Amino acid sequence: MPFTISPGVVTKEIDLTTVVPEVSMTEGAIAGPFRWGPAYERTVVTNEVQLAGIFGKPDPATYKNFFTAASYLAYSANLKVVRTPNTTDAKNATMDSANTVYIANNEDYENTYDPQMGGSQENDYGPFVAKYPGDLGNSLKVSMCGAAKANTNADGTLNANTDVALTGTSAWTQSGGALAGSGTEYLTELSVGDVIVLGGYSLVILTIANATTATAGSLWGSDIGSGAAVRKMRSGFSEPVSHMIGTVSVTANGSVVTGVSTQFDTQMTVGDIIKVTGNGEERKVTAIASATSMTVENPFVVTAATSTFSREWEYASSFDDTPTTTAHVAKAMGAYDEIHIVVEDEDGDITGANNTIMETYSGASVATGAKTEDGQSNYYKDKINRGSAYIRWMDHSSVGDVDAAYGTTAWGGASTGTFNAKGAIVTASLTGGSSGSASTDGNIQVGMDLYKNTEEVDVTLLMTADASAATQIYAINNIAEYRKDCVAFISPLQANVVNNAGQELTDVRDHRDKMPSSSYAVMDSGWKYMYDKYNDVYRYIPLNGDIAGCCAYTDQNRDPFWSPAGAVRGNIRNAIKLPFNPNKTQRDGLYKKGINPVVGMPGQGIILFGDKTLLAKPSAFDRINVRRLFILLEKSIARMAQSFLFEFNDPFTRSRFVSTVEPFLENVQGRQGIQDFTVICDESNNSPEVVDRNEFRGDIYVKPSRSINFIQLQFVAVRSGVEFSEITGG
């Protein structure tokens, strides 16, 4: 006891409550090609809907991996997925088809492209790219509407208070639309498409040659003498009738808009919504042929002639109002930082319906320091990267360049500036995305390596989908055997069992002969035929996802040390038929090789009809349930034993170890996992030499329970009057 001088009471605690934790044995894992999603990164999914949402719906290049994963998820809600595209030619879709980029995952993006995280290659792709590599990114369309300094009032009238006087004086000549300036700064103060008012008349800027020379269009039929001009800055969100030059005519059942003195090619953008005053109809612009002719998506119902018109951003109805200035930037004495962003499934490859809006971002800020009311970053880069499942920020758009006269701060500047979005719309259909060529063995093996570190990730059920023999061997030797707490599940090749009548047994056995002897591997006899609801076709899918799923189902309903085979726990789900349904003779041939037959039985469905591992020598470990029993025992007891590290190797510690392990083993015995056991941890195996090496020995002897593989029933008919005791000897 501690040294004391005067009488007193000293307390000491001894914790004898340590228990052996039961570890999860249902940790499914798969690595291989998928159509979408993070690449070379572990992602947990819990159901098929989530699998399709993150990794995309299956296509001809990925369906085998997808449905192997989906098959497993029919039994369990715990699966880790690693996507393994071919890094040589897989690409993310971009807004600039001239530039290609490969961004595998978040870490790759941050390290390479995000300047805030040390990356430096964000230029020339932006402002956005598809979040992940793959052709699915080509279905994406991104549109962004920035703030404008002049907007319309709530009643649709022009807010004159935001008009800006141009430097110098201007004169306009009706012939040729020439705009001649004196002391003007057209290059810095104007943009093509801007509306200016000169002499009381509205003009639209068509071209800008230099500081004093430009062209403009107008309904006005005479020259306008020299005078001061006022610029009405464009609003990308919407523009009133007073901003639109000319008149339009449309006809019932027609899709062509004909203009008089209009400037469609300058004032309108494909995708804009045109509102025709004469008939009150709204239509989406699909093509602009010239200044006076454009086409809309759907025919008009009512004819309207020589009508005024207005326009708005095609996504304006998805937002409450036009972007202006966020509250955060306003408090910092800044202005016009707000933008709205839309992410759309233009081609319908993601959602199944064309032009489906998937994400909207209202009131994002182009100011780096902008915050929301709850303190989160409202900077558009951070908002997109934090929230979007489909795109990443890559670089500021040219729409955010500083305008000397009308803006003092570029996008990405401090909140105190006046930002200049020029009222423009940035809209682009992403292109150039590619899934690349087929994943190589090397690609898939790199993905599997993400499951190798036992200290980093828990994996107990590793599916190989339709991997080659080389990759199946890799999964056994380099993952399962290396970890010693994981079982690899493999199936024969498709060619072994599909359209191979008469050769199935031979080819399946030959495939097994290529595999190593291992108690950490399980092989089934084939593939299943199932319905692909995403593509409305029927597919052949390898069964290893189902066999791993049967183990997961067994874990949930019994224990890992129960056999997953048979009609109770080995029922194969979502299987229409088997291309190879082995008969009794064939099952005998498979079982001799350690291959577990999957068979269709009348009245019972399709069933896993074996529980062997690929261990070639006779041993208790040639059974799935025994191998998984020992994985459970070893993982659980090893995890508990970590609490004994750095304690003293003395009789007290050894006794605590035994008293902790024995109740756990008794519990497993009570659940029929083992027949008997003994734990030795004393001076006999912890000799002075062992103690001096700073080691601690605990020897655990276990008699595992065995599953029934063979049943013999004998039926005896006896004569009347014969006592059964005479026959049985009872």
VEXKE-533484 format. One line per 4 residues: number of its first residue (from 1); for each residue x, y, z of C-alpha. Coordinates in nm, 3 decimals. Each point is the difference from the previous one (the first is absolute). Example, Ala and Ser with C-alpha at 12.3 -4.5 7.8 and 13.67 -1.06 7.14 Angstrom:
1 = 1.230,-0.450,0.780; 0.137,0.344,-0.066
This chain:
1 = 0.000,0.000,0.000; 0.113,0.358,-0.047; 0.222,0.134,0.278; -0.187,0.198,0.265
5 = 0.122,0.160,0.321; -0.324,0.046,0.192; -0.288,-0.246,0.021; -0.241,0.013,-0.292
9 = -0.194,-0.199,-0.254; 0.142,-0.061,-0.347; -0.232,-0.114,-0.281; 0.095,-0.193,-0.310
13 = -0.216,-0.114,-0.292; 0.042,-0.329,-0.182; -0.209,-0.038,-0.317; -0.116,-0.359,-0.047
17 = -0.283,0.089,-0.237; 0.193,-0.035,-0.324; -0.196,-0.194,-0.259; 0.074,-0.137,-0.345
21 = -0.176,0.215,-0.259; -0.182,-0.181,-0.277; 0.122,0.148,-0.324; -0.204,0.042,-0.316
25 = 0.037,-0.285,-0.245; -0.225,0.155,-0.262; 0.239,0.241,-0.171; -0.048,-0.049,-0.373
29 = 0.243,0.144,-0.254; 0.036,0.017,-0.378; 0.236,0.172,-0.243; -0.055,0.035,-0.373
33 = -0.146,0.215,-0.278; -0.307,0.213,0.060; -0.144,0.272,-0.224; 0.023,0.292,0.242
37 = 0.115,0.094,0.347; 0.328,0.049,0.185; 0.290,-0.200,-0.138; 0.262,-0.180,0.210
41 = -0.174,0.102,0.320; -0.199,-0.214,0.244; -0.367,0.090,0.013; -0.261,-0.166,0.223
45 = -0.344,-0.071,-0.146; -0.295,-0.155,0.181; -0.251,-0.079,-0.276; -0.038,-0.031,-0.375
49 = -0.163,0.343,-0.038; 0.304,0.158,0.162; 0.231,-0.214,-0.213; -0.165,0.127,-0.320
53 = -0.007,0.357,0.130; 0.372,0.011,0.081; 0.148,-0.231,-0.263; -0.250,0.037,-0.281
57 = -0.244,-0.238,-0.158; 0.155,-0.300,-0.175; 0.101,0.009,-0.366; 0.150,-0.274,-0.223
61 = 0.348,0.068,0.137; -0.087,-0.004,0.371; -0.311,-0.211,0.058; 0.183,-0.309,0.127
65 = 0.167,0.193,0.280; -0.313,0.202,0.070; -0.227,-0.302,0.037; 0.257,-0.195,0.201
69 = -0.008,0.289,0.247; -0.379,0.029,-0.025; -0.037,-0.375,0.056; 0.199,0.027,0.323
73 = -0.211,0.297,0.113; -0.311,-0.217,-0.036; 0.126,-0.185,0.311; 0.191,0.269,0.191
77 = 0.010,0.378,0.048; 0.376,0.036,0.032; 0.219,0.013,-0.309; 0.323,0.183,-0.079
81 = 0.051,0.085,-0.367; 0.314,0.107,-0.186; -0.042,0.114,-0.359; 0.297,-0.083,-0.225
85 = -0.011,0.183,-0.337; 0.287,-0.028,-0.244; 0.218,0.291,0.105; 0.162,0.016,-0.343
89 = -0.300,0.142,-0.183; -0.287,0.063,0.241; -0.099,0.370,0.001; -0.230,0.241,0.182
93 = -0.241,0.197,-0.216; 0.085,0.372,-0.019; -0.153,0.328,-0.115; 0.288,0.036,-0.242
97 = 0.022,-0.290,-0.244; 0.351,0.108,-0.101; 0.131,-0.096,0.342; -0.018,-0.342,0.163
101 = 0.056,-0.083,0.363; -0.002,-0.307,0.225; -0.108,0.055,0.360; -0.043,-0.330,0.183
105 = -0.138,0.111,0.334; -0.003,0.275,0.261; 0.358,-0.057,0.110; 0.121,0.010,-0.359
109 = -0.188,0.325,-0.060; 0.131,0.169,0.313; 0.362,-0.103,-0.053; 0.010,0.088,-0.368
113 = -0.258,0.266,-0.079; -0.122,0.180,0.313; 0.225,0.300,0.069; -0.122,0.021,0.360
117 = 0.126,-0.355,0.062; 0.332,0.025,-0.178; -0.114,-0.073,-0.356; 0.092,0.230,-0.285
121 = -0.155,-0.134,-0.321; -0.352,0.138,0.018; 0.022,0.213,-0.315; -0.149,-0.054,-0.345
125 = -0.284,-0.232,0.088; -0.250,0.216,0.172; -0.177,0.117,0.173; -0.127,-0.356,0.050
129 = 0.082,-0.358,-0.099; -0.179,-0.330,0.061; 0.072,-0.124,0.349; 0.117,-0.344,-0.113
133 = 0.149,-0.154,-0.313; -0.238,-0.178,-0.235; -0.228,0.053,-0.299; -0.292,0.058,0.236
137 = 0.140,0.349,0.054; -0.087,0.083,-0.361; -0.366,0.003,0.102; 0.059,0.297,0.231
141 = -0.085,0.360,-0.075; 0.100,0.284,0.231; -0.145,0.349,-0.011; 0.102,0.295,0.213
145 = -0.168,0.340,0.024; 0.191,0.288,0.153; -0.119,0.323,0.156; -0.050,0.313,-0.209
149 = 0.019,0.356,0.121; -0.316,0.097,-0.180; -0.302,-0.219,0.049; -0.371,0.036,-0.030
153 = -0.227,0.097,0.283; -0.254,-0.240,0.140; -0.262,0.140,-0.240; 0.228,-0.060,-0.300
157 = 0.099,0.364,-0.056; 0.361,0.103,-0.033; 0.181,0.105,0.312; 0.150,0.324,-0.131
161 = 0.199,0.058,0.315; 0.252,-0.258,-0.112; 0.059,0.152,-0.344; 0.362,0.099,-0.062
165 = 0.109,0.305,-0.201; 0.265,-0.076,-0.261; 0.317,0.207,-0.032; 0.001,0.255,-0.284
169 = -0.267,0.056,-0.263; -0.136,-0.222,-0.278; -0.184,0.033,-0.330; -0.186,-0.271,-0.191
173 = -0.047,-0.027,-0.374; -0.300,-0.197,-0.121; 0.180,-0.118,-0.312; 0.226,-0.287,0.112
177 = -0.078,0.060,0.365; 0.331,0.175,0.058; 0.061,0.133,0.351; 0.264,0.270,0.011
181 = 0.140,0.117,0.329; 0.194,0.299,0.118; 0.204,-0.051,0.316; -0.178,-0.334,0.049
185 = 0.124,-0.328,0.149; -0.209,-0.254,-0.190; 0.249,-0.285,0.048; -0.016,0.015,0.379
189 = -0.345,0.143,0.058; -0.207,-0.208,-0.242; -0.062,-0.363,-0.084; -0.169,-0.142,-0.307
193 = -0.370,-0.029,0.073; -0.014,0.295,0.240; -0.288,0.244,-0.037; 0.085,0.370,-0.002
197 = -0.230,0.301,-0.015; 0.109,0.284,-0.226; -0.219,0.301,-0.076; -0.293,-0.175,0.163
201 = 0.024,-0.309,-0.222; 0.114,-0.351,0.092; 0.280,-0.166,-0.197; 0.155,-0.347,0.026
205 = 0.380,-0.030,-0.027; 0.089,-0.239,-0.283; 0.377,0.037,-0.038; 0.278,0.192,0.175
209 = 0.304,0.091,-0.211; 0.186,0.232,0.232; -0.052,0.270,0.264; -0.185,0.231,-0.239
213 = -0.151,-0.230,-0.263; -0.283,-0.250,0.028; -0.320,-0.104,-0.173; -0.350,-0.009,0.145
217 = -0.348,-0.096,-0.113; -0.327,0.185,0.060; -0.360,0.042,-0.118; 0.075,0.366,-0.041
221 = 0.002,0.085,-0.369; 0.208,0.315,0.004; 0.341,0.110,0.117; 0.047,0.094,0.365
225 = 0.213,0.306,0.064; 0.291,0.016,0.239; -0.080,-0.015,0.367; 0.062,-0.177,0.327
229 = -0.096,-0.368,0.012; -0.121,-0.207,0.291; 0.067,-0.370,0.033; -0.273,-0.226,0.133
233 = 0.194,-0.301,0.117; -0.140,-0.332,-0.117; -0.171,-0.239,0.234; 0.066,-0.359,-0.086
237 = -0.289,-0.103,0.220; -0.262,0.200,-0.192; -0.035,0.303,-0.227; -0.316,0.203,-0.048
241 = -0.167,0.104,-0.320; 0.182,0.335,0.014; 0.334,-0.177,-0.042; -0.097,-0.207,-0.304
245 = 0.049,0.165,-0.337; -0.257,-0.057,-0.278; -0.324,-0.195,-0.022; -0.084,-0.364,-0.062
249 = -0.264,-0.202,-0.183; -0.102,-0.359,0.067; -0.266,-0.224,-0.151; -0.225,-0.263,0.154
253 = 0.150,-0.351,-0.030; 0.332,0.153,-0.101; 0.334,-0.008,0.181; 0.177,0.283,-0.184
257 = 0.026,0.349,0.149; 0.043,0.268,-0.268; 0.139,0.336,0.103; -0.009,0.349,-0.144
261 = 0.304,0.213,0.086; 0.080,-0.257,0.271; 0.343,-0.106,0.121; -0.065,-0.363,0.095
265 = 0.360,-0.106,-0.052; 0.114,0.265,0.246; -0.281,0.034,0.249; -0.115,-0.362,0.025
269 = 0.174,-0.322,0.098; -0.096,-0.356,-0.085; -0.192,-0.123,0.301; -0.156,0.339,0.079
273 = -0.372,0.023,0.058; -0.165,0.250,-0.236; -0.326,0.157,0.119; -0.216,0.129,-0.285
277 = -0.218,0.287,0.117; -0.258,-0.043,-0.277; -0.116,-0.348,0.102; 0.143,-0.028,0.350
281 = 0.181,-0.324,-0.090; 0.347,-0.104,0.121; 0.234,-0.228,-0.194; 0.355,-0.127,0.034
285 = 0.240,0.106,-0.277; 0.170,-0.299,-0.164; 0.186,0.164,-0.289; 0.088,0.352,-0.116
289 = 0.039,0.022,-0.378; 0.058,0.374,-0.034; -0.079,0.338,0.148; -0.358,-0.038,-0.119
293 = -0.076,-0.373,0.018; 0.005,-0.261,0.274; -0.172,-0.326,0.088; -0.172,-0.103,0.322
297 = -0.048,-0.340,0.159; -0.378,-0.034,-0.029; -0.242,0.156,-0.254; -0.203,0.306,0.096
301 = -0.372,-0.038,0.051; -0.112,0.352,-0.090; 0.122,0.224,-0.282; 0.158,0.332,0.102
305 = 0.120,0.267,-0.249; 0.240,0.296,0.047; 0.008,-0.064,0.373; 0.237,0.118,0.265
309 = 0.179,-0.263,0.199; 0.223,-0.066,0.299; 0.240,-0.274,0.103; 0.118,-0.183,0.311
313 = 0.257,-0.261,0.095; -0.132,-0.346,-0.075; 0.025,-0.093,0.367; -0.142,0.322,0.143
317 = -0.316,-0.179,0.117; 0.214,-0.221,0.226; 0.100,0.299,0.214; -0.196,0.255,0.201
321 = 0.172,0.306,-0.142; 0.295,0.136,-0.194; 0.349,-0.022,0.149; 0.122,0.332,0.141
325 = 0.205,0.043,0.319; 0.023,-0.246,0.288; -0.059,0.122,0.355; 0.358,-0.090,0.096
329 = 0.157,0.208,-0.277; -0.242,0.287,0.061; 0.118,0.018,0.361; 0.359,0.021,-0.127
333 = -0.100,0.291,-0.226; 0.035,-0.216,-0.310; -0.253,-0.053,-0.278; -0.125,-0.221,-0.280
337 = 0.166,-0.323,0.110; -0.297,-0.234,-0.024; -0.043,-0.275,-0.260; -0.250,-0.282,-0.059
341 = 0.119,-0.337,-0.130; -0.191,-0.293,-0.153; 0.121,-0.354,-0.074; -0.219,-0.181,-0.253
345 = -0.013,-0.350,-0.145; -0.030,0.124,-0.355; 0.006,-0.334,-0.181; -0.185,-0.200,0.264
349 = 0.275,-0.260,0.041; 0.011,0.051,0.376; -0.366,0.041,0.095; -0.167,-0.159,-0.298
353 = -0.171,0.324,-0.108; 0.148,0.275,-0.219; 0.050,0.348,0.145; -0.051,-0.106,0.361
357 = 0.124,0.254,0.251; 0.200,-0.193,0.259; 0.162,0.276,0.208; -0.056,0.372,0.053
361 = 0.220,0.240,0.195; -0.177,0.323,0.086; 0.181,0.309,0.115; 0.355,-0.130,-0.012
365 = 0.268,0.266,0.023; 0.306,0.071,-0.214; 0.170,0.153,0.305; 0.250,-0.233,0.165
369 = -0.093,0.093,0.355; -0.377,-0.015,-0.039; -0.188,-0.190,0.270; -0.355,-0.124,0.044
373 = -0.204,0.089,0.308; 0.108,-0.324,0.168; 0.368,0.077,-0.060; 0.067,-0.234,-0.293
377 = 0.195,0.124,-0.299; -0.231,0.144,-0.266; 0.286,0.047,-0.248; -0.123,-0.166,-0.317
381 = 0.305,-0.222,-0.033; -0.040,-0.137,0.351; -0.378,-0.028,-0.033; 0.029,-0.208,-0.317
385 = 0.284,-0.221,0.120; -0.173,-0.059,0.332; -0.344,-0.076,-0.133; 0.007,-0.121,-0.359
389 = -0.011,-0.366,-0.095; 0.072,0.083,-0.362; 0.241,0.291,-0.053; 0.315,0.158,0.142
393 = 0.123,0.357,-0.012; 0.309,0.042,-0.214; 0.059,0.366,-0.079; -0.171,0.336,-0.018
397 = -0.198,0.069,-0.312; 0.098,0.290,-0.224; -0.332,0.147,0.104; 0.170,0.087,0.323
401 = 0.280,0.206,-0.147; 0.043,0.347,0.144; -0.168,0.276,-0.197; 0.189,0.320,0.063
405 = -0.303,0.223,-0.014; -0.268,-0.211,0.155; 0.172,-0.240,0.234; 0.300,0.017,0.226
409 = 0.028,-0.360,0.115; 0.033,-0.322,-0.201; -0.175,-0.319,0.107; 0.192,-0.154,0.281
413 = 0.080,0.337,0.157; -0.074,0.136,0.346; -0.353,0.080,0.109; 0.062,0.375,0.002
417 = 0.015,0.041,-0.378; -0.256,0.081,-0.266; -0.023,-0.312,-0.209; -0.068,0.001,-0.369
421 = -0.195,-0.288,-0.145; -0.094,0.210,-0.307; -0.350,-0.145,0.019; 0.117,-0.297,-0.201
425 = -0.113,-0.360,-0.010; 0.259,-0.275,0.004; -0.160,-0.316,-0.139; 0.178,-0.306,-0.130
429 = -0.072,-0.362,-0.077; 0.293,-0.196,0.136; 0.190,-0.202,-0.258; 0.306,-0.218,-0.034
433 = -0.083,-0.234,0.288; 0.110,-0.356,-0.056; 0.003,-0.320,0.199; 0.302,-0.098,-0.205
437 = 0.088,-0.349,-0.109; -0.073,-0.305,0.213; 0.156,-0.018,0.345; 0.318,-0.204,-0.007
441 = 0.096,-0.265,0.253; 0.246,0.255,0.134; -0.276,0.259,0.048; -0.221,-0.241,0.192
445 = 0.288,-0.126,0.210; 0.093,0.356,0.096; -0.360,0.042,0.111; 0.014,-0.322,0.203
449 = 0.315,0.123,0.170; -0.215,0.264,0.172; -0.139,-0.289,0.207; 0.339,-0.142,0.095
453 = 0.078,0.190,0.321; -0.175,-0.165,0.295; 0.069,0.300,0.222; -0.163,0.236,-0.247
457 = -0.309,-0.183,-0.119; -0.219,-0.291,0.110; -0.074,-0.251,-0.276; -0.127,-0.355,0.050
461 = -0.178,-0.088,-0.327; 0.191,0.090,-0.319; -0.188,-0.051,-0.330; 0.188,-0.026,-0.328
465 = -0.297,0.038,-0.240; 0.114,-0.109,-0.349; 0.371,0.054,0.061; 0.256,-0.193,-0.202
469 = 0.177,-0.303,0.145; 0.307,0.216,0.063; -0.199,0.252,0.204; -0.186,-0.274,0.188
473 = 0.336,-0.148,0.098; 0.115,0.348,0.102; -0.307,0.043,0.220; 0.071,-0.331,0.175
477 = 0.376,0.033,0.045; 0.044,0.375,0.045; -0.317,0.099,0.183; -0.170,-0.293,0.175
481 = 0.310,-0.200,0.091; 0.187,0.319,0.085; -0.273,0.129,0.233; -0.087,-0.338,0.155
485 = -0.342,0.133,0.099; -0.171,0.007,-0.337; -0.144,-0.253,-0.245; 0.023,0.052,-0.376
489 = -0.297,-0.120,-0.206; 0.057,-0.105,-0.360; -0.206,-0.140,-0.285; 0.111,-0.180,-0.315
493 = 0.028,0.204,-0.319; -0.315,0.068,-0.200; 0.134,-0.207,-0.291; 0.030,-0.301,0.236
497 = -0.374,-0.024,0.063; -0.198,0.214,-0.249; -0.067,-0.156,-0.341; 0.246,-0.274,0.081
501 = -0.228,-0.303,0.017; 0.181,-0.323,0.080; 0.328,0.168,0.093; -0.106,0.183,0.313
505 = 0.136,-0.248,0.255; 0.334,-0.036,-0.173; 0.052,0.373,-0.050; -0.112,0.096,0.351
509 = 0.236,-0.259,0.151; 0.282,0.122,-0.225; -0.063,0.355,0.120; 0.015,-0.113,0.361
513 = 0.335,-0.169,-0.069; 0.144,0.344,-0.078; -0.091,0.120,0.350; 0.227,-0.045,0.302
517 = -0.087,-0.222,0.294; -0.146,0.231,0.265; -0.249,-0.017,0.283; -0.054,0.374,-0.059
521 = -0.165,-0.056,-0.338; -0.338,-0.136,-0.105; -0.092,-0.098,-0.354; -0.349,-0.058,-0.138
525 = -0.107,-0.189,-0.312; -0.120,0.275,-0.229; -0.222,0.288,-0.099; -0.368,0.093,0.024
529 = -0.247,0.143,-0.250; -0.177,0.310,0.131; -0.202,0.301,-0.112; 0.172,0.336,-0.050
533 = -0.275,0.251,0.079; 0.218,0.295,-0.096; 0.035,-0.111,-0.362; -0.299,-0.234,-0.033
537 = 0.212,-0.300,-0.096; 0.101,-0.330,0.156; 0.362,-0.052,0.104; 0.234,-0.275,0.113
541 = 0.168,0.100,0.326; 0.270,-0.185,0.202; -0.126,-0.152,0.322; 0.279,0.103,0.238
545 = -0.194,0.307,0.113; -0.289,-0.227,0.100; 0.223,-0.249,0.181; 0.158,0.281,0.199
549 = -0.355,0.124,0.057; -0.104,-0.341,0.140; 0.285,0.032,0.251; -0.120,0.349,0.093
553 = -0.356,-0.128,0.037; 0.127,-0.280,0.224; 0.184,0.253,0.216; -0.317,0.198,0.050
557 = -0.232,-0.292,0.068; 0.231,-0.248,0.168; 0.376,0.040,0.043; 0.306,-0.012,-0.230
561 = 0.076,-0.351,0.122; -0.322,-0.134,-0.148; 0.018,-0.132,-0.353; -0.144,0.239,-0.262
565 = -0.107,-0.289,-0.224; -0.333,-0.179,-0.033; -0.364,0.092,-0.043; -0.016,0.198,0.325
569 = 0.293,0.241,-0.041; 0.130,-0.075,-0.349; -0.292,0.113,-0.215; 0.121,0.203,-0.302
573 = -0.204,0.313,-0.063; -0.108,0.164,-0.327; 0.103,-0.300,-0.208; -0.221,-0.112,-0.287
577 = 0.209,-0.300,-0.099; 0.353,-0.143,-0.006; 0.195,-0.049,-0.324; 0.167,-0.295,0.174
581 = -0.219,-0.197,0.240; 0.221,-0.291,0.109; -0.155,-0.342,0.054; 0.106,-0.239,0.276
585 = 0.293,-0.142,-0.193; 0.120,0.347,-0.095; -0.041,0.122,0.358; 0.221,-0.287,0.116
589 = 0.265,0.106,-0.252; -0.020,0.363,0.114; 0.012,-0.084,0.370; 0.315,-0.208,-0.037
593 = 0.168,0.319,-0.122; -0.136,0.215,0.281; -0.252,0.173,-0.230; -0.338,0.074,0.152
597 = -0.286,-0.091,-0.234; -0.290,0.236,-0.045; -0.305,-0.198,-0.110; -0.361,0.054,-0.088
601 = -0.226,-0.240,0.188; -0.372,-0.052,-0.062; -0.207,0.168,0.267; 0.305,0.149,0.173
605 = 0.140,0.250,-0.249; 0.366,0.056,-0.078; 0.223,-0.097,0.291; 0.364,0.008,0.103
609 = 0.068,-0.371,0.045; 0.344,-0.007,0.154; 0.213,0.168,0.265; 0.357,-0.082,-0.098
613 = 0.301,0.229,-0.011; 0.280,-0.037,-0.255; 0.231,-0.165,0.254; 0.130,-0.307,-0.181
617 = 0.114,-0.207,0.300; -0.246,-0.174,0.235; -0.060,0.231,0.292; -0.273,0.157,0.206
621 = 0.086,0.322,-0.186; -0.126,-0.142,-0.329; -0.347,0.117,0.116; -0.128,0.355,-0.024
625 = -0.159,-0.001,0.343; 0.319,-0.117,0.174; 0.217,0.252,-0.178; -0.242,0.281,0.089
629 = -0.027,-0.128,0.359; 0.374,0.042,0.044; -0.002,0.341,-0.168; -0.264,0.105,0.252
633 = 0.193,-0.142,0.295; 0.335,0.139,-0.112; -0.127,0.350,-0.080; -0.206,0.028,0.315
637 = 0.260,-0.130,0.242; 0.284,0.187,-0.171; -0.192,0.326,0.029; -0.064,-0.064,0.367
641 = 0.364,-0.095,0.057; 0.112,0.346,-0.109; -0.115,0.124,0.341; 0.266,-0.221,0.158
645 = 0.286,0.161,-0.190; 0.253,0.170,0.226; -0.139,-0.171,0.310; 0.224,-0.222,0.213
649 = 0.038,-0.366,-0.096; -0.077,-0.135,0.345; -0.245,-0.255,0.145; -0.263,0.265,0.057
653 = 0.001,0.116,-0.364; -0.005,-0.358,-0.127; -0.293,-0.082,0.225; -0.187,0.307,-0.127
657 = 0.063,-0.113,-0.357; -0.141,-0.346,0.063; -0.300,0.133,0.191; -0.075,0.233,-0.292
661 = 0.034,-0.252,-0.281; -0.177,-0.297,0.158; -0.346,0.165,0.033; 0.021,0.106,-0.364
665 = 0.079,-0.356,-0.109; -0.276,-0.135,0.222; -0.240,0.235,-0.175; 0.111,-0.124,-0.342
669 = -0.032,-0.357,0.127; -0.352,0.074,0.118; -0.084,0.123,-0.350; 0.126,-0.335,-0.138
673 = 0.314,0.140,-0.157; 0.244,-0.224,0.186; -0.026,-0.332,0.181; 0.268,0.058,0.260
677 = 0.296,0.223,0.078; 0.277,0.075,0.245; 0.209,0.310,0.061; 0.356,-0.024,0.129
681 = 0.178,0.309,0.115; 0.234,-0.066,0.291; 0.364,-0.074,0.077; -0.005,-0.301,-0.232
685 = -0.020,0.215,-0.313; 0.123,0.325,0.152; 0.342,-0.117,0.109; 0.265,0.243,0.130
689 = 0.153,-0.003,-0.349; -0.334,0.107,-0.152; -0.044,0.270,0.263; 0.353,0.128,-0.057
693 = -0.079,0.039,-0.371; -0.292,0.225,0.098; -0.240,-0.256,-0.141; -0.332,-0.131,0.130
697 = -0.140,-0.343,-0.095; -0.357,-0.113,0.007; -0.076,-0.343,-0.152; -0.361,-0.060,-0.092
701 = -0.107,-0.353,-0.094; -0.333,-0.035,-0.179; -0.205,-0.291,-0.130; -0.208,0.155,-0.279
705 = -0.350,-0.119,-0.075; -0.042,-0.169,-0.337; -0.282,0.048,-0.245; -0.189,-0.302,-0.133
709 = 0.092,-0.071,-0.359; -0.128,-0.357,-0.030; -0.322,-0.155,0.128; -0.064,-0.374,-0.010
713 = -0.356,-0.117,0.052; -0.079,-0.373,0.032; -0.358,-0.120,-0.031; -0.082,-0.358,0.117
717 = -0.328,-0.180,-0.062; -0.089,-0.263,0.262; -0.264,-0.271,0.027; -0.308,0.040,0.214
721 = 0.046,-0.136,0.345; 0.370,0.067,0.012; 0.115,0.210,0.293; 0.226,0.288,-0.096
725 = 0.226,-0.085,0.293; 0.076,-0.331,-0.168; 0.137,0.187,-0.302; 0.166,0.299,0.159
729 = 0.137,-0.190,0.294; -0.168,0.239,0.240
